[in-house]
């Protein structure tokens, strides 16, 4: 891997790791729906001029229905669920749960699309499940009147959001062949913004968000969505999707660093142990060991 590509990969991990920090800051002020609508609108408007410069605007009309489907599965639903979860969870905890996306993707491909899976992938799913269990510990509470019920719902919402990412990844692979990736990114963000606009207007906070919350929302849209997608697609073009997926391992590291330094979030032994096991399961599910094995 060239130094430029390595630098882009680290930068992408740093940006996506920061997204959990900015969600923690902005979500309480905006609410999940309004924040996601603002983030998607800004992200889409950042990507749209780039798409126009590449002559990709006709793809939005030609493939509009398929892009809209991905907009629902890959943007609207998971972003709502994860943003809601970040009202309760720490940045590091949310980022570690985000590392389960490759495992969900492999599970959906095997059970829904009947794709043949390697034994190592199933082992990775099992290891990842153990990691999530270690991470969650005794946080799960099934009594709606209990003090831990809100955190239980938040964890469930985050994992459901990751499942939607796994579904959308498989749908995109099947349904978006031949569609420019930048058109999919820009179109899906704009579809999410349009779908959420009426709901966001109805739930707009009575207390205007502070300048700090607005700054966090703008950075989420312009940097963590718009710029991040530019880096992501450039990496896919230069080093391929499998090597680009290694950014999964960097996101929790940066999110933990940001949360600890900037938000004074505690780093517990359970978080470190559960995160390490989840990342090990992710490595197995992605086939990292096979890719690193000498030929």
GUZA-899479 format. One record per residue: residue number from 0; x, y, z of N, C-alpha, C in turn. Coordinates in Angstrom, 1 decimal. Example, Ala and Ser with C-alpha at 12.3 -4.5 7.8 and 13.67 -1.06 7.14 Angstrom:
ATOM    nr      n.u      n.v      n.w     ca.u     ca.v     ca.w      c.u      c.v      c.w
ATOM     0     13.2     -5.7      7.8     12.3     -4.5      7.8     13.2     -3.3      7.8
ATOM     1     12.8     -2.2      7.1     13.7     -1.1      7.1     12.9      0.0      7.9
END
This chain:
ATOM    nr      n.u      n.v      n.w     ca.u     ca.v     ca.w      c.u      c.v      c.w
ATOM     0      0.8     -1.2      0.0      0.0      0.0      0.0      0.9      1.2      0.0
ATOM     1      0.6      2.2     -0.9      1.4      3.4     -1.0      1.1      4.3      0.3
ATOM     2      2.1      5.2      0.5      2.0      6.1      1.7      0.7      6.9      1.6
ATOM     3      0.4      7.4      0.4     -0.8      8.2      0.3     -2.0      7.5      0.6
ATOM     4     -2.1      6.2      0.2     -3.3      5.4      0.5     -3.4      5.1      1.9
ATOM     5     -2.2      4.8      2.6     -2.2      4.5      4.0     -2.7      5.8      4.8
ATOM     6     -2.2      6.9      4.3     -2.6      8.2      5.0     -4.1      8.4      4.8
ATOM     7     -4.6      8.1      3.6     -6.1      8.3      3.4     -6.9      7.3      4.3
ATOM     8     -6.4      6.1      4.5     -7.1      5.1      5.3     -7.1      5.6      6.7
ATOM     9     -6.0      6.0      7.3     -5.9      6.5      8.6     -6.8      7.7      8.8
ATOM    10     -6.8      8.6      7.8     -7.6      9.8      7.9     -9.1      9.5      7.9
ATOM    11     -9.5      8.5      7.1    -10.9      8.1      7.1    -11.3      7.5      8.4
ATOM    12    -10.4      6.6      9.0    -10.7      6.1     10.3    -10.9      7.2     11.4
ATOM    13    -10.0      8.2     11.3    -10.1      9.3     12.2    -11.4     10.1     12.0
ATOM    14    -11.8     10.3     10.8    -13.0     11.1     10.5    -14.3     10.3     11.0
ATOM    15    -14.3      9.0     10.6    -15.5      8.2     11.0    -15.5      7.9     12.5
ATOM    16    -14.3      7.9     13.1    -14.3      7.7     14.6    -14.8      9.0     15.3
ATOM    17    -14.5     10.2     14.7    -15.0     11.4     15.2    -16.5     11.6     15.1
ATOM    18    -17.1     10.9     14.1    -18.6     11.0     13.9    -19.4     10.6     15.2
ATOM    19    -18.9      9.6     16.0    -19.5      9.3     17.2    -19.4     10.4     18.3
ATOM    20    -18.3     11.0     18.3    -18.1     12.2     19.2    -19.1     13.3     18.8
ATOM    21    -19.2     13.6     17.6    -20.1     14.7     17.2    -21.6     14.4     17.4
ATOM    22    -21.9     13.1     17.2    -23.3     12.7     17.5    -23.6     12.8     18.9
ATOM    23    -22.6     12.5     19.8    -22.8     12.6     21.2    -23.0     14.1     21.6
ATOM    24    -22.4     15.0     20.9    -22.5     16.5     21.2    -23.9     17.0     20.6
ATOM    25    -24.2     16.6     19.4    -25.3     17.3     18.7    -26.7     16.6     18.9
ATOM    26    -26.7     15.3     19.1    -28.0     14.6     19.3    -28.8     15.1     20.4
ATOM    27    -28.3     15.4     21.6    -29.2     15.9     22.6    -29.8     17.2     22.3
ATOM    28    -29.2     18.1     21.5    -29.7     19.4     21.2    -30.7     19.3     20.0
ATOM    29    -30.4     18.5     19.0    -31.3     18.5     17.9    -32.4     17.4     18.0
ATOM    30    -32.1     16.3     18.7    -32.9     15.1     18.6    -32.5     14.3     17.4
ATOM    31    -32.7     13.0     17.5    -32.2     12.1     16.4    -32.7     12.4     15.0
ATOM    32    -34.0     12.7     14.8    -34.5     12.9     13.5    -34.0     14.2     12.9
ATOM    33    -34.1     15.3     13.6    -33.6     16.5     13.1    -32.1     16.5     12.8
ATOM    34    -31.3     15.9     13.6    -29.9     15.8     13.4    -29.6     15.0     12.1
ATOM    35    -30.2     13.9     12.0    -30.0     13.0     10.8    -30.4     13.8      9.5
ATOM    36    -31.5     14.5      9.6    -32.0     15.2      8.4    -31.0     16.3      8.0
ATOM    37    -30.5     17.0      9.0    -29.5     18.1      8.7    -28.2     17.5      8.2
ATOM    38    -27.8     16.4      8.8    -26.5     15.8      8.4    -26.6     15.2      7.0
ATOM    39    -27.7     14.6      6.6    -27.9     14.0      5.3    -28.0     15.1      4.2
ATOM    40    -28.7     16.2      4.6    -28.8     17.3      3.6    -27.5     17.9      3.3
ATOM    41    -26.7     18.2      4.4    -25.4     18.8      4.2    -24.4     17.8      3.4
ATOM    42    -24.4     16.5      3.8    -23.6     15.6      3.1    -24.0     15.5      1.6
ATOM    43    -25.3     15.4      1.3    -25.7     15.3     -0.1    -25.3     16.5     -0.9
ATOM    44    -25.4     17.7     -0.3    -25.1     19.0     -1.0    -23.6     19.1     -1.2
ATOM    45    -22.8     18.5     -0.3    -21.3     18.5     -0.5    -21.0     17.6     -1.7
ATOM    46    -21.6     16.4     -1.8    -21.3     15.4     -2.8    -21.9     15.8     -4.2
ATOM    47    -23.0     16.5     -4.2    -23.7     16.8     -5.5    -22.8     17.6     -6.4
ATOM    48    -22.1     18.6     -6.1    -21.2     19.3     -7.0    -20.1     18.4     -7.6
ATOM    49    -19.5     17.5     -6.7    -18.5     16.6     -7.2    -19.1     15.6     -8.2
ATOM    50    -20.3     15.2     -8.0    -21.0     14.3     -8.9    -21.2     15.0    -10.2
ATOM    51    -21.6     16.3    -10.2    -21.8     17.1    -11.4    -20.5     17.2    -12.2
ATOM    52    -19.4     17.5    -11.5    -18.1     17.7    -12.1    -17.7     16.4    -12.9
ATOM    53    -18.1     15.3    -12.3    -17.8     14.0    -13.0    -18.8     13.6    -14.0
ATOM    54    -19.8     14.4    -14.3    -20.8     14.1    -15.2    -21.7     13.0    -14.8
ATOM    55    -21.9     12.8    -13.5    -22.7     11.7    -13.0    -24.2     12.0    -12.7
ATOM    56    -24.6     13.3    -12.9    -26.0     13.6    -12.6    -27.0     12.8    -13.3
ATOM    57    -26.8     12.5    -14.6    -27.9     11.6    -15.3    -28.1     10.3    -14.6
ATOM    58    -27.1      9.8    -13.9    -27.3      8.5    -13.1    -28.3      8.6    -12.1
ATOM    59    -28.5      9.8    -11.5    -29.6     10.0    -10.5    -31.0      9.7    -11.0
ATOM    60    -31.2     10.1    -12.3    -32.5      9.9    -12.9    -32.6      8.4    -13.4
ATOM    61    -31.5      7.9    -14.0    -31.6      6.6    -14.6    -31.7      5.5    -13.6
ATOM    62    -31.1      5.7    -12.4    -31.1      4.7    -11.4    -31.8      5.2    -10.1
ATOM    63    -32.7      6.1    -10.3    -33.3      6.8     -9.1    -34.0      5.8     -8.1
ATOM    64    -34.7      4.8     -8.6    -35.4      3.9     -7.7    -34.4      3.1     -6.9
ATOM    65    -33.4      2.6     -7.5    -32.4      1.7     -6.8    -31.6      2.6     -5.8
ATOM    66    -31.3      3.8     -6.2    -30.6      4.7     -5.3    -31.5      5.0     -4.1
ATOM    67    -32.8      5.3     -4.3    -33.7      5.6     -3.2    -33.8      4.4     -2.3
ATOM    68    -33.8      3.2     -2.8    -33.8      2.0     -1.9    -32.6      2.0     -1.0
ATOM    69    -31.4      2.2     -1.5    -30.2      2.3     -0.7    -30.3      3.4      0.3
ATOM    70    -30.9      4.5     -0.2    -31.0      5.7      0.7    -31.8      5.4      2.0
ATOM    71    -32.8      4.5      1.8    -33.6      4.1      3.0    -32.8      3.1      3.9
ATOM    72    -32.2      2.1      3.2    -31.6      1.0      3.9    -30.2      1.4      4.5
ATOM    73    -29.5      2.2      3.8    -28.1      2.5      4.2    -27.9      3.9      4.9
ATOM    74    -28.9      4.7      4.8    -28.8      6.1      5.3    -29.9      6.4      6.4
ATOM    75    -31.2      6.4      5.9    -32.3      6.8      6.7    -32.4      5.9      8.0
ATOM    76    -32.6      4.6      7.8    -32.9      3.8      9.0    -31.6      3.6      9.9
ATOM    77    -30.5      3.2      9.4    -29.3      3.1     10.3    -28.9      4.4     11.0
ATOM    78    -28.9      5.5     10.3    -28.5      6.7     10.9    -29.5      7.1     12.0
ATOM    79    -30.8      6.9     11.8    -31.7      7.3     12.9    -31.5      6.4     14.1
ATOM    80    -31.3      5.1     13.9    -31.1      4.2     15.0    -29.8      4.5     15.7
ATOM    81    -28.8      4.7     15.0    -27.5      4.9     15.7    -27.4      6.3     16.4
ATOM    82    -28.0      7.3     15.8    -28.1      8.6     16.4    -28.9      8.5     17.7
ATOM    83    -30.0      7.8     17.6    -30.8      7.6     18.8    -30.0      6.9     19.9
ATOM    84    -29.2      5.9     19.5    -28.4      5.2     20.5    -27.4      6.0     21.1
ATOM    85    -26.8      7.0     20.4    -25.8      7.8     20.9    -26.3      8.9     21.9
ATOM    86    -27.6      9.0     22.1    -28.1      9.8     23.2    -27.7      9.2     24.5
ATOM    87    -27.4      7.9     24.5    -27.2      7.1     25.8    -25.8      6.5     25.8
ATOM    88    -25.3      5.9     24.7    -24.1      5.2     24.7    -22.9      6.2     24.6
ATOM    89    -21.7      5.7     25.1    -20.5      6.5     24.9    -20.0      6.4     23.4
ATOM    90    -19.1      7.3     23.0    -18.6      7.3     21.7    -17.8      6.0     21.4
ATOM    91    -17.0      5.5     22.4    -16.2      4.3     22.2    -17.1      3.1     22.1
ATOM    92    -18.2      3.0     23.0    -19.1      1.9     22.9    -19.8      1.8     21.6
ATOM    93    -20.3      2.9     21.1    -21.0      2.9     19.8    -20.0      2.5     18.7
ATOM    94    -18.8      3.0     18.7    -17.9      2.6     17.7    -17.5      1.2     17.6
ATOM    95    -17.4      0.6     18.8    -17.1     -0.9     18.9    -18.3     -1.7     18.3
ATOM    96    -19.5     -1.3     18.6    -20.7     -1.9     18.0    -20.7     -1.7     16.5
ATOM    97    -20.2     -0.6     16.0    -20.1     -0.3     14.6    -19.2     -1.3     13.9
ATOM    98    -18.2     -1.8     14.7    -17.2     -2.8     14.1    -17.9     -4.1     13.8
ATOM    99    -19.1     -4.3     14.2    -19.8     -5.6     13.9    -20.4     -5.6     12.5
ATOM   100    -20.4     -4.5     11.8    -21.0     -4.4     10.5    -20.6     -5.5      9.5
ATOM   101    -19.2     -5.8      9.4    -18.8     -6.8      8.5    -19.4     -8.2      8.9
ATOM   102    -19.6     -8.4     10.1    -20.2     -9.7     10.6    -21.6     -9.8     10.2
ATOM   103    -22.4     -8.7     10.4    -23.8     -8.7     10.0    -23.9     -8.9      8.4
ATOM   104    -23.0     -8.2      7.7    -23.0     -8.4      6.2    -22.8     -9.8      5.8
ATOM   105    -21.8    -10.5      6.5    -21.5    -11.9      6.1    -22.7    -12.8      6.5
ATOM   106    -23.3    -12.5      7.7    -24.5    -13.3      8.1    -25.7    -13.1      7.2
ATOM   107    -26.0    -11.9      6.7    -27.1    -11.7      5.8    -26.8    -12.4      4.5
ATOM   108    -25.5    -12.3      4.0    -25.2    -13.0      2.7    -25.4    -14.5      2.8
ATOM   109    -25.1    -15.0      4.0    -25.1    -16.5      4.1    -26.6    -17.0      4.3
ATOM   110    -27.4    -16.3      5.1    -28.7    -16.7      5.4    -29.8    -16.3      4.4
ATOM   111    -29.6    -15.1      3.9    -30.6    -14.5      3.0    -30.3    -14.9      1.5
ATOM   112    -29.0    -14.6      1.2    -28.7    -14.8     -0.2    -28.1    -16.1     -0.5
ATOM   113    -27.9    -17.0      0.5    -27.4    -18.3      0.4    -26.1    -18.4     -0.2
ATOM   114    -25.2    -17.4      0.1    -23.9    -17.4     -0.4    -23.0    -18.4      0.4
ATOM   115    -22.1    -19.0     -0.3    -21.3    -20.0      0.4    -20.3    -19.2      1.3
ATOM   116    -20.2    -19.6      2.6    -19.3    -19.0      3.5    -18.2    -19.9      4.0
ATOM   117    -17.0    -19.4      4.2    -15.9    -20.2      4.7    -16.1    -20.5      6.2
ATOM   118    -15.6    -21.6      6.7    -15.7    -21.8      8.2    -15.1    -20.7      9.0
ATOM   119    -14.1    -20.0      8.5    -13.5    -18.9      9.3    -14.5    -17.8      9.5
ATOM   120    -15.4    -17.6      8.5    -16.4    -16.5      8.6    -17.4    -16.9      9.7
ATOM   121    -17.8    -18.1      9.8    -18.8    -18.5     10.8    -18.1    -18.4     12.2
ATOM   122    -16.8    -18.8     12.2    -16.0    -18.6     13.5    -16.0    -17.2     13.9
ATOM   123    -15.8    -16.3     12.9    -15.7    -14.9     13.1    -17.0    -14.4     13.7
ATOM   124    -18.1    -14.8     13.2    -19.4    -14.4     13.7    -19.6    -14.9     15.1
ATOM   125    -19.2    -16.1     15.4    -19.3    -16.6     16.8    -18.4    -15.8     17.8
ATOM   126    -17.2    -15.5     17.3    -16.3    -14.7     18.2    -16.8    -13.3     18.4
ATOM   127    -17.3    -12.7     17.3    -17.9    -11.4     17.4    -19.1    -11.3     18.4
ATOM   128    -19.9    -12.4     18.3    -21.1    -12.4     19.2    -20.6    -12.5     20.7
ATOM   129    -19.5    -13.3     20.9    -19.0    -13.3     22.3    -18.4    -12.0     22.7
ATOM   130    -17.8    -11.3     21.8    -17.3     -9.9     22.1    -18.4     -9.0     22.4
ATOM   131    -19.5     -9.0     21.7    -20.6     -8.1     22.0    -21.2     -8.5     23.4
ATOM   132    -21.2     -9.8     23.7    -21.7    -10.2     25.0    -20.8     -9.7     26.1
ATOM   133    -19.5     -9.8     25.9    -18.6     -9.3     26.9    -18.7     -7.8     27.1
ATOM   134    -18.9     -7.1     25.9    -19.0     -5.7     25.9    -20.2     -5.2     26.7
ATOM   135    -21.3     -5.9     26.4    -22.6     -5.5     27.0    -22.6     -5.8     28.5
ATOM   136    -22.1     -7.0     28.8    -22.0     -7.4     30.2    -23.4     -7.5     30.9
ATOM   137    -23.6     -6.8     32.0    -24.9     -6.8     32.7    -25.7     -5.5     32.4
ATOM   138    -25.4     -4.9     31.3    -26.2     -3.7     30.9    -27.6     -4.0     30.5
ATOM   139    -27.9     -5.2     30.0    -29.2     -5.5     29.5    -30.2     -5.7     30.6
ATOM   140    -31.3     -5.0     30.5    -32.3     -5.0     31.5    -33.7     -5.1     30.8
ATOM   141    -34.5     -6.0     31.1    -35.8     -6.2     30.4    -37.0     -5.6     31.2
ATOM   142    -36.7     -4.9     32.3    -37.8     -4.3     33.0    -38.0     -2.9     32.6
ATOM   143    -39.1     -2.5     31.9    -39.2     -1.1     31.3    -39.2     -0.1     32.4
ATOM   144    -39.4     -0.5     33.7    -39.4      0.5     34.8    -38.0      0.6     35.4
ATOM   145    -37.1     -0.2     35.0    -35.8     -0.3     35.6    -34.9      0.9     35.1
ATOM   146    -33.8      1.1     35.8    -32.9      2.2     35.5    -32.1      1.9     34.2
ATOM   147    -31.9      0.7     33.9    -31.1      0.3     32.8    -31.8      0.1     31.5
ATOM   148    -33.1      0.3     31.5    -33.9      0.0     30.3    -33.6      0.9     29.2
ATOM   149    -33.3      2.1     29.4    -32.9      3.1     28.3    -31.7      2.6     27.6
ATOM   150    -30.7      2.2     28.4    -29.4      1.7     27.8    -29.7      0.4     27.0
ATOM   151    -30.5     -0.5     27.5    -30.9     -1.7     26.8    -31.4     -1.4     25.4
ATOM   152    -32.4     -0.4     25.4    -33.0      0.0     24.1    -32.0      0.6     23.2
ATOM   153    -31.1      1.4     23.7    -30.0      2.0     22.9    -29.1      1.0     22.3
ATOM   154    -28.7      0.0     23.1    -27.8     -1.0     22.5    -28.6     -1.8     21.4
ATOM   155    -29.8     -2.1     21.6    -30.6     -2.8     20.6    -30.8     -2.0     19.4
ATOM   156    -31.0     -0.6     19.5    -31.1      0.2     18.4    -29.8      0.3     17.6
ATOM   157    -28.7      0.4     18.3    -27.4      0.4     17.6    -27.2     -0.8     16.8
ATOM   158    -27.4     -2.0     17.4    -27.2     -3.3     16.7    -28.2     -3.4     15.5
ATOM   159    -29.4     -2.9     15.7    -30.3     -3.0     14.5    -29.9     -2.1     13.4
ATOM   160    -29.3     -0.9     13.8    -28.7     -0.1     12.7    -27.6     -0.8     12.0
ATOM   161    -26.7     -1.5     12.7    -25.6     -2.2     12.1    -26.2     -3.3     11.2
ATOM   162    -27.3     -4.0     11.6    -27.9     -5.0     10.7    -28.4     -4.4      9.4
ATOM   163    -29.0     -3.2      9.5    -29.4     -2.5      8.3    -28.2     -2.2      7.4
ATOM   164    -27.1     -1.9      7.9    -25.9     -1.7      7.1    -25.5     -3.0      6.4
ATOM   165    -25.6     -4.1      7.1    -25.3     -5.4      6.5    -26.3     -5.8      5.4
ATOM   166    -27.6     -5.4      5.6    -28.6     -5.7      4.6    -28.3     -4.8      3.4
ATOM   167    -28.0     -3.5      3.6    -27.9     -2.6      2.5    -26.6     -2.9      1.7
ATOM   168    -25.6     -3.4      2.4    -24.4     -3.8      1.6    -24.6     -4.9      0.6
ATOM   169    -25.4     -5.9      1.1    -25.7     -7.0      0.2    -26.7     -6.6     -0.9
ATOM   170    -27.7     -5.7     -0.6    -28.6     -5.2     -1.6    -27.9     -4.4     -2.6
ATOM   171    -26.9     -3.5     -2.2    -26.2     -2.7     -3.1    -25.4     -3.5     -4.1
ATOM   172    -24.8     -4.6     -3.5    -23.9     -5.5     -4.4    -24.8     -6.1     -5.5
ATOM   173    -26.0     -6.5     -5.1    -26.9     -7.1     -6.1    -27.6     -6.2     -7.0
ATOM   174    -28.0     -5.0     -6.5    -28.9     -4.1     -7.2    -28.3     -2.9     -7.9
ATOM   175    -27.0     -2.6     -7.5    -26.4     -1.3     -7.9    -25.2     -1.6     -8.9
ATOM   176    -25.2     -2.7     -9.5    -24.1     -3.0    -10.5    -24.3     -2.0    -11.6
ATOM   177    -23.2     -1.3    -12.0    -23.2     -0.3    -13.0    -23.6      1.1    -12.6
ATOM   178    -24.0      1.3    -11.4    -24.3      2.6    -10.9    -23.1      3.3    -10.3
ATOM   179    -22.8      4.5    -10.8    -21.6      5.2    -10.2    -21.7      5.3     -8.7
ATOM   180    -20.6      4.9     -8.0    -20.6      4.9     -6.5    -20.9      6.3     -6.0
ATOM   181    -20.4      7.3     -6.6    -20.6      8.7     -6.1    -22.0      9.1     -6.3
ATOM   182    -22.7      8.6     -7.3    -24.1      8.9     -7.5    -24.9      8.2     -6.4
ATOM   183    -24.5      7.0     -6.1    -25.2      6.3     -5.0    -25.0      7.1     -3.7
ATOM   184    -23.8      7.5     -3.4    -23.6      8.2     -2.1    -24.4      9.5     -2.1
ATOM   185    -24.3     10.4     -3.1    -24.9     11.6     -3.1    -26.5     11.4     -3.1
ATOM   186    -26.9     10.6     -4.0    -28.4     10.4     -4.1    -29.0      9.8     -2.8
ATOM   187    -28.3      8.8     -2.2    -28.8      8.2     -1.0    -28.9      9.2      0.2
ATOM   188    -27.9     10.1      0.3    -28.0     11.2      1.3    -29.2     12.1      1.1
ATOM   189    -29.4     12.5     -0.2    -30.4     13.5     -0.5    -31.8     12.8     -0.3
ATOM   190    -31.9     11.5     -0.7    -33.2     10.8     -0.4    -33.5     10.8      1.1
ATOM   191    -32.5     10.5      1.9    -32.7     10.4      3.3    -33.2     11.8      3.9
ATOM   192    -32.5     12.8      3.4    -32.9     14.2      3.8    -34.3     14.5      3.5
ATOM   193    -34.7     14.2      2.2    -36.1     14.5      1.8    -37.1     13.7      2.6
ATOM   194    -36.9     12.4      2.8    -37.8     11.6      3.5    -38.0     12.1      5.0
ATOM   195    -36.9     12.6      5.5    -36.9     12.9      7.0    -37.4     14.4      7.2
ATOM   196    -37.4     15.2      6.1    -37.7     16.6      6.3    -39.0     16.9      7.0
ATOM   197    -40.1     16.3      6.6    -41.4     16.6      7.3    -41.3     16.2      8.8
ATOM   198    -40.7     15.0      9.1    -40.6     14.5     10.4    -39.7     15.4     11.3
ATOM   199    -38.6     15.8     10.6    -37.7     16.7     11.3    -38.3     18.1     11.6
ATOM   200    -39.1     18.6     10.7    -39.8     19.9     11.0    -40.8     19.7     12.1
ATOM   201    -41.5     18.6     12.2    -42.5     18.3     13.3    -41.8     18.2     14.6
ATOM   202    -40.6     17.6     14.6    -39.9     17.4     15.9    -38.7     18.3     16.2
ATOM   203    -38.7     19.4     15.4    -37.6     20.4     15.6    -37.6     20.9     17.0
ATOM   204    -36.5     21.0     17.7    -36.4     21.3     19.1    -37.0     22.7     19.4
ATOM   205    -37.8     22.9     20.5    -38.3     24.2     20.8    -37.2     25.1     21.3
ATOM   206    -36.2     24.5     21.9    -35.0     25.3     22.3    -34.0     25.3     21.2
ATOM   207    -33.7     26.4     20.6    -32.8     26.4     19.4    -31.4     25.8     19.8
ATOM   208    -30.9     24.9     19.0    -29.6     24.3     19.2    -28.5     25.4     19.4
ATOM   209    -27.6     25.1     20.2    -26.5     26.1     20.5    -25.5     26.1     19.3
ATOM   210    -24.7     27.2     19.2    -23.7     27.2     18.1    -22.8     26.0     18.1
ATOM   211    -22.4     25.5     19.3    -21.6     24.3     19.3    -22.3     23.1     18.7
ATOM   212    -23.6     22.9     19.0    -24.3     21.8     18.5    -24.5     22.0     16.9
ATOM   213    -24.7     23.2     16.5    -24.7     23.4     15.0    -23.4     23.1     14.4
ATOM   214    -22.3     23.5     15.0    -21.0     23.2     14.5    -20.8     21.7     14.4
ATOM   215    -21.2     21.0     15.4    -21.0     19.5     15.4    -21.9     18.9     14.2
ATOM   216    -23.1     19.4     14.0    -24.0     18.9     13.0    -23.4     19.2     11.6
ATOM   217    -22.8     20.4     11.4    -22.2     20.8     10.1    -21.0     19.9      9.8
ATOM   218    -20.2     19.7     10.9    -19.0     18.8     10.7    -19.4     17.4     10.3
ATOM   219    -20.5     16.9     11.0    -21.0     15.6     10.7    -21.4     15.5      9.2
ATOM   220    -22.1     16.5      8.7    -22.5     16.4      7.3    -21.4     16.6      6.3
ATOM   221    -20.6     17.7      6.5    -19.7     18.1      5.5    -18.4     17.2      5.6
ATOM   222    -17.9     16.9      6.8    -16.7     16.1      6.9    -16.9     14.6      7.1
ATOM   223    -17.7     14.3      8.1    -17.9     12.8      8.4    -18.8     12.1      7.4
ATOM   224    -19.5     12.9      6.5    -20.3     12.3      5.5    -19.7     12.6      4.1
ATOM   225    -19.7     13.9      3.8    -19.3     14.3      2.4    -17.8     14.0      2.2
ATOM   226    -16.9     14.6      2.9    -15.5     14.3      2.7    -15.1     12.8      2.9
ATOM   227    -15.8     12.2      3.9    -15.5     10.8      4.2    -15.8      9.9      3.0
ATOM   228    -16.9     10.2      2.4    -17.3      9.4      1.2    -16.3      9.6      0.0
ATOM   229    -15.8     10.8     -0.1    -14.8     11.0     -1.2    -13.6     10.2     -0.9
ATOM   230    -13.1     10.2      0.3    -11.9      9.4      0.7    -12.2      7.9      0.5
ATOM   231    -13.4      7.5      0.9    -13.8      6.1      0.9    -13.8      5.6     -0.6
ATOM   232    -14.4      6.3     -1.4    -14.5      5.8     -2.8    -13.2      6.0     -3.5
ATOM   233    -12.3      6.9     -3.1    -11.0      7.0     -3.7    -10.2      5.8     -3.3
ATOM   234    -10.3      5.4     -2.0     -9.6      4.2     -1.6    -10.1      3.0     -2.3
ATOM   235    -11.4      2.8     -2.5    -11.9      1.7     -3.2    -11.3      1.6     -4.6
ATOM   236    -11.2      2.7     -5.3    -10.6      2.8     -6.6     -9.2      2.4     -6.6
ATOM   237     -8.4      2.8     -5.6     -7.0      2.7     -5.6     -6.5      1.4     -5.0
ATOM   238     -7.1      0.9     -3.9     -6.6     -0.3     -3.2     -7.7     -1.4     -3.1
ATOM   239     -8.9     -1.1     -3.6     -9.9     -2.2     -3.6    -10.8     -2.2     -2.3
ATOM   240    -12.0     -2.7     -2.4    -12.9     -2.7     -1.3    -12.5     -3.5     -0.1
ATOM   241    -11.8     -4.7     -0.3    -11.4     -5.5      0.8    -10.4     -4.8      1.7
ATOM   242     -9.4     -4.2      1.1     -8.3     -3.5      1.9     -8.9     -2.3      2.5
ATOM   243     -9.8     -1.6      1.8    -10.5     -0.4      2.4    -11.3     -0.8      3.6
ATOM   244    -11.8     -2.0      3.6    -12.6     -2.4      4.8    -11.8     -2.5      6.1
ATOM   245    -10.5     -2.4      6.0     -9.7     -2.4      7.2     -9.8     -1.1      8.0
ATOM   246    -10.5     -0.1      7.5    -10.8      1.1      8.2    -11.7      0.7      9.4
ATOM   247    -12.4     -0.4      9.4    -13.2     -0.9     10.5    -12.4     -1.0     11.8
ATOM   248    -11.1     -1.3     11.7    -10.3     -1.5     12.9     -9.8     -0.2     13.5
ATOM   249     -9.8      0.9     12.7     -9.3      2.2     13.1    -10.4      3.0     13.8
ATOM   250    -11.7      2.8     13.4    -12.7      3.7     13.9    -12.9      3.6     15.4
ATOM   251    -12.9      2.4     16.0    -13.1      2.3     17.5    -11.9      2.9     18.2
ATOM   252    -10.7      2.8     17.6     -9.5      3.4     18.3     -9.6      4.9     18.4
ATOM   253    -10.0      5.5     17.3    -10.1      7.0     17.3    -11.3      7.4     18.1
ATOM   254    -12.4      6.7     18.0    -13.6      7.1     18.8    -13.3      7.0     20.3
ATOM   255    -12.5      6.0     20.7    -12.2      5.8     22.1    -11.2      7.0     22.6
ATOM   256    -10.3      7.3     21.7     -9.4      8.4     22.0    -10.1      9.7     22.1
ATOM   257    -11.0     10.0     21.2    -11.7     11.3     21.3    -12.6     11.3     22.5
ATOM   258    -13.4     10.2     22.7    -14.3     10.2     23.9    -13.6     10.4     25.2
ATOM   259    -12.4      9.8     25.3    -11.6      9.8     26.6    -11.0     11.2     26.8
ATOM   260    -10.4     11.8     25.7     -9.7     13.1     25.9    -10.7     14.2     25.9
ATOM   261    -11.7     14.2     25.0    -12.6     15.4     24.9    -13.9     15.3     25.7
ATOM   262    -14.4     14.1     25.9    -15.6     14.0     26.7    -15.5     13.4     28.1
ATOM   263    -14.2     13.0     28.4    -13.9     12.4     29.7    -14.7     11.1     29.9
ATOM   264    -14.9     10.4     28.8    -15.6      9.1     28.9    -14.7      8.1     29.5
ATOM   265    -15.1      7.2     30.4    -14.3      6.2     31.0    -13.9      5.1     30.0
ATOM   266    -12.7      4.6     30.1    -12.3      3.4     29.4    -12.1      2.3     30.4
ATOM   267    -13.1      1.3     30.3    -13.1      0.2     31.3    -12.4     -1.0     30.7
ATOM   268    -12.0     -1.9     31.6    -11.5     -3.2     31.1    -12.4     -4.0     30.3
ATOM   269    -13.7     -3.9     30.6    -14.8     -4.6     29.8    -14.8     -4.0     28.4
ATOM   270    -14.7     -2.7     28.3    -14.7     -2.1     27.0    -13.5     -2.6     26.1
ATOM   271    -12.4     -2.6     26.7    -11.2     -3.0     26.0    -11.2     -4.5     25.6
ATOM   272    -11.7     -5.3     26.6    -11.7     -6.7     26.3    -12.8     -7.0     25.2
ATOM   273    -14.0     -6.5     25.4    -15.0     -6.7     24.4    -14.7     -6.2     23.1
ATOM   274    -14.1     -5.0     23.0    -13.7     -4.4     21.8    -12.6     -5.3     21.1
ATOM   275    -11.7     -5.8     21.8    -10.6     -6.6     21.2    -11.2     -7.9     20.6
ATOM   276    -12.2     -8.5     21.3    -12.8     -9.7     20.8    -13.7     -9.4     19.6
ATOM   277    -14.4     -8.3     19.6    -15.2     -7.9     18.4    -14.3     -7.7     17.2
ATOM   278    -13.2     -7.0     17.4    -12.3     -6.8     16.3    -11.7     -8.1     15.8
ATOM   279    -11.4     -9.0     16.7    -10.9    -10.3     16.2    -11.9    -11.1     15.4
ATOM   280    -13.2    -11.0     15.8    -14.3    -11.6     15.1    -14.4    -11.0     13.7
ATOM   281    -14.3     -9.6     13.7    -14.4     -8.9     12.4    -13.3     -9.3     11.5
ATOM   282    -12.1     -9.5     12.0    -10.9     -9.9     11.2    -11.2    -11.3     10.6
ATOM   283    -11.8    -12.2     11.3    -12.1    -13.5     10.8    -13.2    -13.4      9.7
ATOM   284    -14.2    -12.6     10.0    -15.3    -12.5      9.1    -14.9    -11.8      7.7
ATOM   285    -13.9    -10.9      7.8    -13.4    -10.3      6.6    -12.3    -11.1      5.9
ATOM   286    -11.9    -12.1      6.6    -10.8    -13.0      5.9     -9.5    -12.3      5.9
ATOM   287     -9.2    -11.5      7.0     -7.9    -10.8      7.0     -6.8    -11.8      7.1
ATOM   288     -6.9    -12.8      7.9     -5.9    -13.8      8.0     -5.5    -14.4      6.7
ATOM   289     -6.5    -14.7      5.9     -6.3    -15.3      4.6     -5.5    -14.4      3.6
ATOM   290     -5.9    -13.1      3.8     -5.3    -12.1      2.9     -3.8    -11.8      3.3
ATOM   291     -3.5    -12.0      4.6     -2.1    -11.7      5.0     -1.2    -13.0      4.9
ATOM   292     -1.8    -14.1      4.7     -1.1    -15.4      4.6     -0.1    -15.3      3.4
ATOM   293      1.2    -15.7      3.5      2.1    -15.6      2.4      1.6    -16.6      1.3
ATOM   294      1.8    -16.2      0.1      1.4    -17.1     -1.0      2.6    -18.2     -1.2
END
